[in-house]
């Protein structure tokens, strides 16, 4: 069996399965909306870029300084 034939069969299997879905399409839409909310909206509002606001362009030096301070204490 050639690789092209195998991938073609796999593609058609999933294509036919998703095409014939009714409830599944709605569930996939809900899943994608939830993932969008989790990764985009929460990132924007609850996880600010701490390093950019505190390092002033010298991120490697800032991280090294913070790590060394933690080791000394």
N, C-alpha and C positions, 0 to 999 in steps of 0.2 A: 504494500500500500504506500503510495507516494505521500510526501508531506503535504503537498497542495491539496490532495484529495481529503486527507484527514482534517486539515484546517477548514476546508470548504464544508465538510459534514458538520463540524462543530459550530461553525458560523450559522449554518442553516438550522441546526437544532435550536440554538438560542433565538434566532430571528423568528422562527415559526412559533416558538413558545411565547415570546413577548408580544407577537402580533395577535395571538389568540387570547391574550389576557383581557379580562374586563376589570375585576376587582384588583388585580395585581398592579395595574397601571396607577390606580389611585393610591395604593399603598406605597409604591415606589416614589410617587410625587410627595407624599407625606414624609418619607424617609429623607429625600433630598432637601426638602424645606427645613427639616430639623437639623440636618448636617450644616446647612447654610447658616442657620441661627447659631448653632454651637460654635462654628469655626470663624465666622465673620463678625456677627453682632457682638458676641461675648468678648471676642478679642479686642474689638474697638473700644468698648466701654469699660471692661473690667480688668484688662491686662495691658496697661500702658507700657511704652518702651522705656523701661527703667534705665537701661544702660545709656541710651541716647541722652536722657535728661541729666544724668549724673556724671558722665565721662567727658563731656565737652570735646569730643573728637578723638580722644586718646583711649579707646576702649581696651586695647591690650594692656596698657599700663595700669588702668583703673582696676581691671580684673586681677592682675598680678598683685597689686597693692592690697586689695581686699582679701585675697587668698592668704597672703603673707601675714596680714593682721589677724586673721582667724587662726592661723597656725601658732602664732606667738601667744595667743590668749589661751 
